[in-house]
């Protein structure tokens, strides 16, 4: 389900033109697989098996419904073949087409993103909520209202014509970015890295660059993903423990991905000289990390300057938190802590508490640091991050 469900759902939705029916058919196929695969073994091509089973379930449902009308032949005909694309859309990938479809302009931008992440990209409601920094209950209500609005307003699940794609691009890029983020650094669970999700985000970003090759923001988006994912092999130790960037073996970084990312950053900067693009600037920050031979060689002054540029394009509490971390390396813990403490709205963001704990430890304020660590540990974390914070808390106690 994790590996193939998204692709099967996207292809079946394109075939039958109805996301709700496609979801039902895919769920039926997955239930069928639980029985058949346990008995007969996993087939050589699981995606093809699931797609065939889902098609058959959709045909069965269409036939049952068609008995009440005279449209059975038409309904089954749609399912017995891959119909030509009536829109002639430039978007050929099934999943990307469906992401564009979910990002309907009648829905609020955050709702568009949430709906696509939950419905198409394999993220649970809790993961979507953490990605967008809201509570799970709030996100569940938001998704319910979105589906109700779609049903009541009869908003069609169809790929928009090419001239409407740019209007949906920002939301689609955000979906790809958040899919990658959950793969690069999961928000909870046993695994801190989810490579399949990170690679899916990169794949979607590549498709977007191919679709609109002159778009600086898309080049920056792909560059950012490549430059961060390049460090994946050095981010966990052999026991599955988290290795922070200061301690990573840079010889294990993917230099090919870094080289490609740096070229894309340069192109993105060239295409956005007067109006900074958030993805391009974040990619420039990632490049500054990746090009430093050692952690001690990191140009923190340049990174802080890039964060200042980023704030002119997107001034958020998370960006200011990340800037404060760079200020700590350039200027010391005391001015950085003042910046962190003035941020609002991050009480449910464990990295805010973790940053405070680190700065308070550096300032030799162990009681306050321990309090911050306990606050972070009370929130959802991946198992490797939890172990790291627990070890730091134990060290403070000792």
VOPAGU-2260 file (C-alpha; in pm, 1 decimal, decimal comma):
REM VOPAGU-2260
SITE   aa  ch    i         X         Y         Z
SITE  UNK   A    0       0,0       0,0       0,0
SITE  UNK   A    1     282,3     239,3      89,9
SITE  UNK   A    2     488,2     161,3    -218,3
SITE  UNK   A    3     226,5     117,5    -490,1
SITE  UNK   A    4    -108,2     248,5    -362,6
SITE  UNK   A    5     -53,5     606,8    -482,2
SITE  UNK   A    6      37,4     502,8    -835,1
SITE  UNK   A    7    -253,6     259,0    -861,3
SITE  UNK   A    8    -500,4     520,0    -733,3
SITE  UNK   A    9    -371,0     783,7    -975,1
SITE  UNK   A   10    -390,0     554,7   -1278,2
SITE  UNK   A   11    -735,2     420,6   -1189,9
SITE  UNK   A   12    -870,7     771,4   -1129,1
SITE  UNK   A   13    -751,6     879,0   -1472,5
SITE  UNK   A   14    -918,3     572,8   -1622,2
SITE  UNK   A   15   -1261,1     608,2   -1459,9
SITE  UNK   A   16   -1263,6     983,5   -1393,3
SITE  UNK   A   17   -1390,9     955,1   -1035,9
SITE  UNK   A   18   -1155,9     977,8    -738,3
SITE  UNK   A   19   -1410,0     849,9    -484,7
SITE  UNK   A   20   -1488,7     535,1    -681,9
SITE  UNK   A   21   -1121,0     481,4    -752,0
SITE  UNK   A   22   -1040,5     503,4    -378,8
SITE  UNK   A   23   -1309,1     244,9    -299,7
SITE  UNK   A   24   -1182,6       8,8    -571,3
SITE  UNK   A   25    -818,9      39,3    -458,2
SITE  UNK   A   26    -918,5     -29,9     -96,7
SITE  UNK   A   27   -1107,6    -339,2    -212,4
SITE  UNK   A   28    -802,4    -453,6    -409,6
SITE  UNK   A   29    -575,3    -407,1    -107,9
SITE  UNK   A   30    -809,2    -614,1     110,1
SITE  UNK   A   31    -813,2    -880,4    -161,4
SITE  UNK   A   32    -431,6    -874,4    -171,5
SITE  UNK   A   33    -409,5    -942,6     202,3
SITE  UNK   A   34    -578,7   -1276,0     144,1
SITE  UNK   A   35    -438,6   -1370,9    -197,9
SITE  UNK   A   36     -76,2   -1277,3    -131,2
SITE  UNK   A   37     -71,9   -1451,3     205,5
SITE  UNK   A   38    -190,9   -1764,6      26,4
SITE  UNK   A   39      -5,0   -1743,7    -307,1
SITE  UNK   A   40     289,2   -1515,2    -230,3
SITE  UNK   A   41     360,3   -1159,4    -344,3
SITE  UNK   A   42     329,7   -1140,3    -723,6
SITE  UNK   A   43     629,8   -1040,1    -939,2
SITE  UNK   A   44     463,7    -708,9   -1027,4
SITE  UNK   A   45     256,5    -594,4    -727,9
SITE  UNK   A   46     146,7    -269,5    -893,4
SITE  UNK   A   47       7,3    -447,1   -1199,5
SITE  UNK   A   48    -171,8    -700,2    -977,5
SITE  UNK   A   49    -329,9    -425,3    -766,2
SITE  UNK   A   50    -429,5    -220,7   -1070,3
SITE  UNK   A   51    -592,7    -522,5   -1236,5
SITE  UNK   A   52    -776,2    -616,6    -916,8
SITE  UNK   A   53    -889,0    -256,8    -862,1
SITE  UNK   A   54   -1013,5    -232,8   -1221,8
SITE  UNK   A   55   -1216,5    -549,0   -1176,1
SITE  UNK   A   56   -1364,4    -418,5    -851,0
SITE  UNK   A   57   -1456,2     -92,6   -1021,8
SITE  UNK   A   58   -1617,7    -286,6   -1308,0
SITE  UNK   A   59   -1817,3    -494,7   -1059,7
SITE  UNK   A   60   -1936,5    -179,8    -883,1
SITE  UNK   A   61   -2027,0     -14,3   -1214,3
SITE  UNK   A   62   -2224,5    -321,0   -1323,2
SITE  UNK   A   63   -2416,4    -334,4    -997,0
SITE  UNK   A   64   -2506,2      31,1   -1028,1
SITE  UNK   A   65   -2579,8      -1,6   -1399,4
SITE  UNK   A   66   -2854,2    -258,8   -1338,1
SITE  UNK   A   67   -3068,9      37,9   -1234,1
SITE  UNK   A   68   -3010,5     210,2   -1567,9
SITE  UNK   A   69   -2929,6     143,3   -1931,6
SITE  UNK   A   70   -2568,6     262,8   -1916,4
SITE  UNK   A   71   -2388,1     -57,0   -1826,0
SITE  UNK   A   72   -2209,7     -91,5   -2157,9
SITE  UNK   A   73   -2088,5     266,5   -2141,8
SITE  UNK   A   74   -1971,8     233,6   -1780,4
SITE  UNK   A   75   -1788,8     -93,5   -1835,4
SITE  UNK   A   76   -1642,3      31,9   -2160,8
SITE  UNK   A   77   -1464,7     309,6   -1978,5
SITE  UNK   A   78   -1301,4      55,3   -1750,0
SITE  UNK   A   79   -1204,9    -198,0   -2015,8
SITE  UNK   A   80    -955,2      32,9   -2181,0
SITE  UNK   A   81    -732,8     330,1   -2112,3
SITE  UNK   A   82    -930,6     615,4   -2269,6
SITE  UNK   A   83    -744,6     887,9   -2456,8
SITE  UNK   A   84    -681,0    1202,0   -2255,6
SITE  UNK   A   85    -966,7    1435,4   -2352,5
SITE  UNK   A   86    -782,9    1741,8   -2220,8
SITE  UNK   A   87    -463,7    1688,8   -2419,8
SITE  UNK   A   88    -285,9    1793,3   -2100,8
SITE  UNK   A   89      87,5    1850,5   -2096,2
SITE  UNK   A   90      93,7    1662,7   -1762,3
SITE  UNK   A   91     149,1    1296,6   -1847,1
SITE  UNK   A   92     234,0    1143,8   -1509,6
SITE  UNK   A   93     -80,2    1006,4   -1345,8
SITE  UNK   A   94       7,5    1106,0    -988,7
SITE  UNK   A   95     114,8    1457,8   -1083,5
SITE  UNK   A   96    -204,4    1499,0   -1286,5
SITE  UNK   A   97    -407,4    1406,2    -982,0
SITE  UNK   A   98    -214,3    1646,4    -758,1
SITE  UNK   A   99    -298,7    1926,6   -1001,6
SITE  UNK   A  100    -658,3    1806,1    -992,6
SITE  UNK   A  101    -676,5    1816,8    -610,6
SITE  UNK   A  102    -531,8    2169,3    -601,2
SITE  UNK   A  103    -862,1    2319,8    -711,1
SITE  UNK   A  104    -878,3    2700,9    -681,0
SITE  UNK   A  105   -1218,0    2695,5    -508,1
SITE  UNK   A  106   -1047,0    2540,0    -203,8
SITE  UNK   A  107    -821,2    2736,6      29,3
SITE  UNK   A  108    -449,1    2687,8     -52,2
SITE  UNK   A  109    -373,3    2499,9     271,9
SITE  UNK   A  110    -674,6    2277,3     210,5
SITE  UNK   A  111    -561,2    2200,9    -143,3
SITE  UNK   A  112    -223,7    2090,3     -10,2
SITE  UNK   A  113    -372,8    1891,2     277,4
SITE  UNK   A  114    -619,2    1711,2      51,3
SITE  UNK   A  115    -347,3    1612,7    -195,2
SITE  UNK   A  116    -111,5    1494,2      78,2
SITE  UNK   A  117    -379,4    1289,0     251,2
SITE  UNK   A  118    -554,9    1147,8     -53,9
SITE  UNK   A  119    -270,7    1092,6    -298,8
SITE  UNK   A  120      66,3    1098,2    -130,7
SITE  UNK   A  121      30,2     833,0     136,5
SITE  UNK   A  122      48,2    1061,9     440,7
SITE  UNK   A  123    -185,6    1002,0     733,2
SITE  UNK   A  124    -398,5    1278,0     880,5
SITE  UNK   A  125    -155,3    1308,7    1172,4
SITE  UNK   A  126     142,5    1343,1     936,5
SITE  UNK   A  127     -34,6    1604,8     726,0
SITE  UNK   A  128    -122,5    1795,6    1042,7
SITE  UNK   A  129     238,5    1796,8    1162,3
SITE  UNK   A  130     362,5    1901,4     818,3
SITE  UNK   A  131     131,8    2203,8     825,7
SITE  UNK   A  132     185,9    2274,7    1198,9
SITE  UNK   A  133    -175,7    2228,7    1309,2
SITE  UNK   A  134    -340,3    1979,8    1543,7
SITE  UNK   A  135    -465,0    1647,4    1412,8
SITE  UNK   A  136    -822,5    1734,3    1513,6
SITE  UNK   A  137    -805,7    2061,1    1318,8
SITE  UNK   A  138    -669,8    1882,2    1014,3
SITE  UNK   A  139    -937,8    1610,5    1029,6
SITE  UNK   A  140   -1210,6    1877,1    1034,3
SITE  UNK   A  141   -1044,6    2065,6     749,1
SITE  UNK   A  142   -1029,6    1753,2     531,7
SITE  UNK   A  143   -1390,9    1662,0     611,2
SITE  UNK   A  144   -1510,5    2010,0     516,6
SITE  UNK   A  145   -1310,3    1997,0     194,1
SITE  UNK   A  146   -1465,8    1667,4      87,7
SITE  UNK   A  147   -1812,4    1798,5     175,6
SITE  UNK   A  148   -1754,0    2111,2     -29,4
SITE  UNK   A  149   -1638,9    1903,7    -324,8
SITE  UNK   A  150   -1951,0    1686,7    -301,3
SITE  UNK   A  151   -2199,7    1970,3    -251,2
SITE  UNK   A  152   -2050,5    2199,3    -514,5
SITE  UNK   A  153   -1999,3    1903,8    -751,3
SITE  UNK   A  154   -1639,2    2008,2    -812,2
SITE  UNK   A  155   -1514,0    1769,6   -1081,9
SITE  UNK   A  156   -1195,0    1569,6   -1036,1
SITE  UNK   A  157   -1048,0    1646,1   -1375,4
SITE  UNK   A  158    -708,0    1759,9   -1493,0
SITE  UNK   A  159    -717,1    2135,8   -1555,1
SITE  UNK   A  160    -638,5    2262,8   -1904,5
SITE  UNK   A  161    -280,0    2373,3   -1958,6
SITE  UNK   A  162    -355,3    2744,7   -1928,7
SITE  UNK   A  163    -482,7    2686,9   -1571,6
SITE  UNK   A  164    -175,4    2494,8   -1454,7
SITE  UNK   A  165      27,5    2803,2   -1346,9
SITE  UNK   A  166    -254,4    2908,6   -1111,8
SITE  UNK   A  167    -218,6    2577,0    -928,5
SITE  UNK   A  168     159,2    2556,8    -942,0
SITE  UNK   A  169     233,1    2701,5    -596,9
SITE  UNK   A  170      11,1    2446,1    -422,5
SITE  UNK   A  171     144,3    2157,6    -633,0
SITE  UNK   A  172     504,5    2257,7    -556,1
SITE  UNK   A  173     417,7    2272,5    -185,8
SITE  UNK   A  174     276,7    1919,3    -203,9
SITE  UNK   A  175     597,5    1788,3    -361,2
SITE  UNK   A  176     805,5    1978,8    -103,2
SITE  UNK   A  177     612,7    1841,3     195,6
SITE  UNK   A  178     620,4    1486,6      57,0
SITE  UNK   A  179     998,5    1519,3      34,4
SITE  UNK   A  180    1021,2    1671,8     382,5
SITE  UNK   A  181     835,0    1380,1     540,7
SITE  UNK   A  182    1080,3    1146,8     367,6
SITE  UNK   A  183    1388,1    1353,7     455,3
SITE  UNK   A  184    1298,5    1394,3     822,8
SITE  UNK   A  185     982,2    1214,3     930,4
SITE  UNK   A  186     768,6    1382,9    1194,1
SITE  UNK   A  187     706,2    1066,9    1400,2
SITE  UNK   A  188     741,0     689,1    1392,8
SITE  UNK   A  189    1027,9     441,3    1414,4
SITE  UNK   A  190    1208,7     559,8    1101,9
SITE  UNK   A  191    1362,5     905,9    1079,6
SITE  UNK   A  192    1431,8     865,1     707,4
SITE  UNK   A  193    1169,0     747,0     460,5
SITE  UNK   A  194    1369,1     725,6     136,8
SITE  UNK   A  195    1075,9     621,2     -81,4
SITE  UNK   A  196     886,0     939,4       8,2
SITE  UNK   A  197    1194,2    1157,4     -40,3
SITE  UNK   A  198    1256,3    1004,1    -381,1
SITE  UNK   A  199     890,3    1049,4    -475,8
SITE  UNK   A  200     918,5    1418,1    -388,7
SITE  UNK   A  201    1229,4    1444,9    -607,0
SITE  UNK   A  202    1052,2    1262,5    -890,8
SITE  UNK   A  203     757,0    1503,5    -875,3
SITE  UNK   A  204     994,7    1801,1    -868,6
SITE  UNK   A  205    1176,9    1670,0   -1177,7
SITE  UNK   A  206     844,7    1632,0   -1357,8
SITE  UNK   A  207     752,8    1990,4   -1267,3
SITE  UNK   A  208    1086,9    2120,8   -1396,2
SITE  UNK   A  209    1033,2    1929,2   -1721,1
SITE  UNK   A  210     680,7    2070,0   -1744,6
SITE  UNK   A  211     787,2    2433,4   -1689,5
SITE  UNK   A  212    1165,5    2440,2   -1750,1
SITE  UNK   A  213    1202,8    2816,7   -1717,9
SITE  UNK   A  214    1044,8    2844,4   -1371,8
SITE  UNK   A  215    1308,1    2954,6   -1117,5
SITE  UNK   A  216    1109,2    2831,3    -819,4
SITE  UNK   A  217    1086,2    2479,0    -957,8
SITE  UNK   A  218    1458,4    2470,2   -1025,1
SITE  UNK   A  219    1514,0    2584,0    -667,5
SITE  UNK   A  220    1271,8    2320,3    -537,5
SITE  UNK   A  221    1454,3    2037,9    -714,9
SITE  UNK   A  222    1793,8    2178,3    -611,4
SITE  UNK   A  223    1687,2    2196,2    -246,4
SITE  UNK   A  224    1573,4    1834,3    -248,9
SITE  UNK   A  225    1889,0    1708,9    -420,0
SITE  UNK   A  226    2123,1    1901,6    -190,4
SITE  UNK   A  227    1950,3    1775,1     123,2
SITE  UNK   A  228    1895,3    1417,2       5,1
SITE  UNK   A  229    2264,5    1402,2     -90,3
SITE  UNK   A  230    2346,9    1363,0     281,9
SITE  UNK   A  231    2115,0    1066,4     341,0
SITE  UNK   A  232    2384,1     795,7     374,4
SITE  UNK   A  233    2562,2     989,1     651,2
SITE  UNK   A  234    2260,1    1087,1     859,3
SITE  UNK   A  235    2223,7     762,8    1056,9
SITE  UNK   A  236    2490,7     556,3    1229,7
SITE  UNK   A  237    2509,4     175,4    1187,8
SITE  UNK   A  238    2276,3     133,0    1486,3
SITE  UNK   A  239    2011,5     363,6    1341,1
SITE  UNK   A  240    2104,1     658,9    1560,4
SITE  UNK   A  241    2073,4    1013,2    1429,9
SITE  UNK   A  242    2400,0    1178,9    1320,3
SITE  UNK   A  243    2382,1    1558,5    1316,3
SITE  UNK   A  244    2540,7    1749,8    1030,7
SITE  UNK   A  245    2834,6    1860,9    1246,8
SITE  UNK   A  246    2935,6    1497,2    1297,0
SITE  UNK   A  247    2855,2    1349,0     955,6
SITE  UNK   A  248    3116,3    1180,7     737,1
SITE  UNK   A  249    3109,6    1413,5     438,6
SITE  UNK   A  250    3287,0    1155,6     229,1
SITE  UNK   A  251    2957,4     964,9     223,3
SITE  UNK   A  252    2764,2    1254,7      75,1
SITE  UNK   A  253    2643,3    1211,1    -283,1
SITE  UNK   A  254    2869,3    1446,6    -477,1
SITE  UNK   A  255    2685,2    1386,5    -805,6
SITE  UNK   A  256    2358,2    1505,8    -652,5
SITE  UNK   A  257    2537,3    1803,5    -495,0
SITE  UNK   A  258    2689,3    1904,2    -829,2
SITE  UNK   A  259    2349,1    1886,8   -1000,0
SITE  UNK   A  260    2189,1    2083,7    -718,5
SITE  UNK   A  261    2452,6    2358,6    -729,8
SITE  UNK   A  262    2400,8    2404,6   -1104,5
SITE  UNK   A  263    2024,1    2431,5   -1050,2
SITE  UNK   A  264    2077,1    2687,7    -770,6
SITE  UNK   A  265    2285,3    2900,9   -1003,8
SITE  UNK   A  266    2022,8    2881,0   -1275,7
SITE  UNK   A  267    1745,0    2960,7   -1030,1
SITE  UNK   A  268    1933,0    3264,8    -897,7
SITE  UNK   A  269    1999,3    3384,2   -1251,9
SITE  UNK   A  270    1629,1    3364,0   -1330,5
SITE  UNK   A  271    1517,6    3547,5   -1014,6
SITE  UNK   A  272    1761,0    3838,4    -967,5
SITE  UNK   A  273    1508,7    4096,3    -846,9
SITE  UNK   A  274    1251,0    3884,0    -664,6
SITE  UNK   A  275    1394,9    3616,7    -433,5
SITE  UNK   A  276    1221,8    3281,7    -463,7
SITE  UNK   A  277    1186,8    3089,3    -133,9
SITE  UNK   A  278    1291,7    2755,0    -280,1
SITE  UNK   A  279    1593,2    2902,3    -459,5
SITE  UNK   A  280    1712,9    3077,9    -144,3
SITE  UNK   A  281    1667,1    2765,5      69,6
SITE  UNK   A  282    1862,9    2572,7    -190,4
SITE  UNK   A  283    2142,5    2832,2    -169,6
SITE  UNK   A  284    2154,4    2772,6     206,8
SITE  UNK   A  285    2171,1    2396,2     152,7
SITE  UNK   A  286    2451,4    2448,7    -102,4
SITE  UNK   A  287    2650,3    2652,3     150,8
SITE  UNK   A  288    2635,8    2353,2     387,0
SITE  UNK   A  289    2715,9    2094,9     120,3
SITE  UNK   A  290    3012,7    2283,1     -28,2
SITE  UNK   A  291    3187,7    2333,5     306,1
SITE  UNK   A  292    3475,6    2080,6     332,9
SITE  UNK   A  293    3417,1    2046,1     707,2
SITE  UNK   A  294    3162,1    2173,9     956,3
SITE  UNK   A  295    3420,9    2418,2    1090,6
SITE  UNK   A  296    3459,1    2561,5     739,4
SITE  UNK   A  297    3088,3    2644,9     708,5
SITE  UNK   A  298    3037,0    3009,6     611,5
SITE  UNK   A  299    2781,2    3098,8     877,7
SITE  UNK   A  300    2785,7    3468,0     789,7
SITE  UNK   A  301    2676,0    3382,4     436,0
SITE  UNK   A  302    2406,5    3148,2     566,5
SITE  UNK   A  303    2267,1    3414,0     800,1
SITE  UNK   A  304    2264,0    3657,3     506,3
SITE  UNK   A  305    2072,6    3407,3     294,7
SITE  UNK   A  306    1819,0    3369,1     575,8
SITE  UNK   A  307    1778,1    3747,0     578,1
SITE  UNK   A  308    1696,8    3727,4     207,2
SITE  UNK   A  309    1459,1    3437,4     268,7
SITE  UNK   A  310    1267,6    3641,1     526,9
SITE  UNK   A  311    1190,9    3901,9     260,1
SITE  UNK   A  312    1017,8    3628,1      57,5
SITE  UNK   A  313     856,6    3419,7     331,4
SITE  UNK   A  314     863,7    3546,2     688,5
SITE  UNK   A  315     758,4    3252,4     906,0
SITE  UNK   A  316     841,6    3143,1    1257,5
SITE  UNK   A  317    1015,5    2828,0    1129,8
SITE  UNK   A  318    1240,7    3031,6     899,4
SITE  UNK   A  319    1327,7    3259,7    1191,9
SITE  UNK   A  320    1403,1    2954,8    1408,1
SITE  UNK   A  321    1641,6    2818,4    1145,0
SITE  UNK   A  322    1804,4    3159,4    1112,7
SITE  UNK   A  323    1855,0    3168,0    1489,1
SITE  UNK   A  324    2041,3    2836,0    1468,3
SITE  UNK   A  325    2279,7    2992,8    1216,4
SITE  UNK   A  326    2317,2    3302,2    1436,1
SITE  UNK   A  327    2419,2    3072,3    1723,1
SITE  UNK   A  328    2710,7    2944,1    1514,6
SITE  UNK   A  329    2811,7    3291,8    1399,3
SITE  UNK   A  330    2753,4    3502,6    1710,4
SITE  UNK   A  331    2704,3    3262,2    1998,6
SITE  UNK   A  332    2421,6    3110,3    2200,3
SITE  UNK   A  333    2303,7    3416,7    2392,6
SITE  UNK   A  334    2184,9    3632,5    2098,2
SITE  UNK   A  335    2043,4    3321,0    1931,9
SITE  UNK   A  336    1839,0    3229,8    2240,6
SITE  UNK   A  337    1689,2    3579,7    2247,6
SITE  UNK   A  338    1575,7    3527,4    1887,0
SITE  UNK   A  339    1429,3    3185,7    1963,3
SITE  UNK   A  340    1242,9    3303,7    2273,0
SITE  UNK   A  341    1066,5    3583,7    2087,1
SITE  UNK   A  342     903,6    3341,8    1841,7
SITE  UNK   A  343     531,6    3270,0    1880,3
SITE  UNK   A  344     320,7    2975,8    1769,9
SITE  UNK   A  345     583,4    2700,7    1792,6
SITE  UNK   A  346     480,0    2544,1    2121,9
SITE  UNK   A  347     378,3    2221,3    1943,3
SITE  UNK   A  348     692,2    2218,6    1726,5
SITE  UNK   A  349     949,0    1989,4    1892,9
SITE  UNK   A  350    1244,7    2143,8    1709,6
SITE  UNK   A  351    1174,5    2477,7    1880,2
SITE  UNK   A  352    1204,7    2313,4    2222,0
SITE  UNK   A  353    1509,9    2119,3    2103,1
SITE  UNK   A  354    1678,8    2437,2    1982,1
SITE  UNK   A  355    1612,9    2607,0    2315,7
SITE  UNK   A  356    1755,6    2306,9    2499,2
SITE  UNK   A  357    2074,9    2317,0    2292,1
SITE  UNK   A  358    2126,5    2689,9    2344,4
SITE  UNK   A  359    2050,2    2670,9    2717,0
SITE  UNK   A  360    2300,3    2385,8    2750,8
SITE  UNK   A  361    2566,8    2594,3    2580,3
SITE  UNK   A  362    2488,5    2876,9    2823,7
SITE  UNK   A  363    2532,2    2638,6    3120,3
SITE  UNK   A  364    2167,8    2658,6    3228,1
SITE  UNK   A  365    2101,5    2283,8    3272,2
SITE  UNK   A  366    1774,4    2305,0    3465,5
SITE  UNK   A  367    1607,1    2512,7    3194,4
SITE  UNK   A  368    1763,8    2296,2    2923,3
SITE  UNK   A  369    1621,0    1983,1    3084,9
SITE  UNK   A  370    1277,3    2145,1    3101,5
SITE  UNK   A  371    1296,6    2224,9    2727,5
SITE  UNK   A  372    1403,4    1868,8    2647,5
SITE  UNK   A  373    1109,4    1726,4    2841,5
SITE  UNK   A  374     874,9    1956,9    2649,5
SITE  UNK   A  375    1017,9    1827,5    2320,2
SITE  UNK   A  376     990,4    1465,5    2434,7
SITE  UNK   A  377     621,0    1518,3    2512,8
SITE  UNK   A  378     554,7    1580,1    2140,0
SITE  UNK   A  379     555,0    1335,7    1844,9
SITE  UNK   A  380     911,6    1246,3    1740,5
SITE  UNK   A  381    1080,3     976,5    1540,2
SITE  UNK   A  382    1250,5     706,6    1745,0
SITE  UNK   A  383    1608,1     819,8    1656,0
SITE  UNK   A  384    1535,6    1181,4    1755,1
SITE  UNK   A  385    1369,6    1064,1    2076,6
SITE  UNK   A  386    1674,8     855,3    2166,5
SITE  UNK   A  387    1905,7    1149,4    2096,5
SITE  UNK   A  388    1705,2    1385,5    2319,3
SITE  UNK   A  389    1673,4    1125,6    2594,2
SITE  UNK   A  390    2050,6    1080,9    2591,3
SITE  UNK   A  391    2099,1    1454,3    2623,1
SITE  UNK   A  392    1851,1    1470,7    2909,1
SITE  UNK   A  393    2035,3    1188,5    3087,2
SITE  UNK   A  394    2365,7    1369,9    3036,2
SITE  UNK   A  395    2221,3    1684,7    3193,4
SITE  UNK   A  396    2094,2    1483,9    3488,4
SITE  UNK   A  397    2438,0    1327,6    3533,1
